[in-house]
Amino acid sequence: MQLPEAFVERMRQELGEEQAAHLCEALATEPSTAIRLNAGKLSCPPWASDRVPWSEHGYTLAQRPSFTLDPMFHAGAYYVQEASSQFAGYIFSQAVDGECEGLRVLDVCAAPGGKSTHYASLVGEKGLVVANEINRSRAAVLADNARKWGLGNMVVTCNDSAHLADFEQWFDMVAVDAPCSGEGMFRKLDEAREQWSEANVRMCAERQWEIVQNAFLSLRAGGVLIYSTCTFNRDEDENLVQRMCQEWGDQIEAVNDIVIPEEWGVVTDRVGVFQAFRFFPHRVKGEGMFMAVARRSGIPSSRRRAPKARREVITSVDKRSAQELSRWVKCSEQMRYFMAGETIYACWEEHFDEIKALSSRLAVIYSGVAMGQIFKNKLKPDGALAFYVGLNRDAVAASELSLEEALQFLR
């Protein structure tokens, strides 16, 4: 595998000869494989594995299995997410002193959904994750992964980041996993090496700056900002974070110091008020990544006003339909049912007004859990309902399948 010469020279300048050599050697090795379990569906990994030290439900695998031949993969029982990426959940949890449950999160560049589903697990059923992806085809993949994860606390949107800024100071945490030059993916993806150039690095940095400016507007006072890339160069990492510090001045402040055990191999630093973390594949069992975290300063307000509605997209279902729908879910008295297009969806009662506000301003392509359609007063269930962790399994007959029967069905 040939690394771009300009990249190698840049790493020598930024890291020094010795560390650059170690990095380049590591980029010539096989990438690691890791998964994160969906605790609502699976309690232990089905293969030989080691724990990801910073992720409660994360495991690195001894070898890469054929995930497409595992029905549990298709059922959303785990997510194939490399170990470094799972560190975002650790930062989030530490930055809010472990009090993640019930929080409202915006993941700005969310596809394919690894970090979004991680945040959804951390905030719990009473929390809400708005996962946005501007690219329509990638947003469809994101929605499919939200559907399979099955927690019912995600809203998937497909919008330019400028539209998200309309929800001013609305979120408790905003994550920007910015599109980048992808240097951290060099040993996983041939196209990452082939498409790399100095010009692309500069273009990515400008695009990242535009996205993070819009995202910051939607973060409430006291809320946490996490910025991340899967690249090594300082233009897209430390230099961009420094630009945030200069632009926002006293509008941002440091979170409580996040302690990182030395044996994890994560390189930590300070960039202004941000605490920054670097992942190098010659130091950690994971791919290349950069993350930084800070807090928006100010006193949090209990009042968070949604922007004025532009249209009405969702409507509540009638009482008779709600009665039929209620028998399909646990905790039915805490659920709300609504129509969007020709499909009926369910969400937690406290999420309904939030989903309604989001749908009135943004292109929402999935929210809560798709229930299906009512025909002759009976629910014709949507496939998404089978993935939902809150499904009342007494509502429908179930059959146990052999592995071969399950694979035949999946084919």
PyMOL commands that set and color helices and strands:
alter all, ss='L'
color gray80, all
select helices_A, chain A and resi 5-15+17-26+67-69+71-74+83-95+114-123+136-149+161-164+183-185+190-194+198-217+238-251+262-264+319-326+332-334+349-361+384-387+403-410
alter helices_A, ss='H'
color red, helices_A
select strands_A, chain A and resi 34-37+49-51+58-61+78-80+104-107+128-132+154-157+171-177+219-229+252-253+267-271+274-279+289-296+314-316+335-340+343-348+364-367+369-375+378-381
alter strands_A, ss='S'
color yellow, strands_A
deselect
rebuild
show_as cartoon
